[in-house]
Amino acid sequence: MCSTSRPAGTARPASKPHMKKTTRLLALALVVGLSTPLGAQLSRDAAIAKAEAILKHLQEGKTAEIVKEFDDRMAKELPEARLKPAWSGLVAQFGAFKSITERREGLMEGRQAVELILAFEKDTVVHRTVFDASGKVDGLVFRPATAAVLRPPQL
C-alpha cells in the first residue's frame, strides 16, 4: 500500500516539457472513484487479469465491453463515446505499443487497484484500474509512468 501527499485526482508537476501535454491528454481518460473505500474483493490474479482484459479491449476498439465492467457512476462519467478515442490518442502521442513491462496490484485509498506499466516506442505510461467491492471498475486512468503509486511486487 502506498499513499501520496497530493489530494486524489491532482497531477504531479511536469518534470519535462512534453509531460504537460502528456498529462493533459491522459487526464481526459481519468475518472477516479469517489465512493467509500471498501477493500479488495478480487484475488490478485483476477484483478490483474481483468485490468489486462480492459487494456486488450481498448486496443481492439471494443470499448462497449469495457463500459460493461464499469459501476454505475463510471458509466455516467466516462461513457463509451469519451473512452473510444483513448487508445488511438495514446498511440498517436507515444508511438506503437510494445509491451506490459510490469504488473502491480494493491490498495489505493482503501480500494483495490491494478497498475499495468506500458512501454510504448517513445515513453512509458501507467494504466491504473480501480475496483469497487463487487469487482466493478470505479476508476480508470492513463498517466505518465512517474505517476504510478503502487509499489512493485517484492521478490
Buried (B, 14 or more C-beta within 10 A) or exposed (E): EEEEEEEEEEBEEBEEEBBEEBBEBBEBBBBBBEBEEBEBBBEBEBBBBBBBBBBEBBEEEBBEBBBEBBBEBBBEBBEBEEBBEBBEBBBEBBEEBEEBEBBBBBBBBEBBBBBBBBBBEEBBBBBBBBBBBEBBBBBBBBBBBEBBBBEEEEE
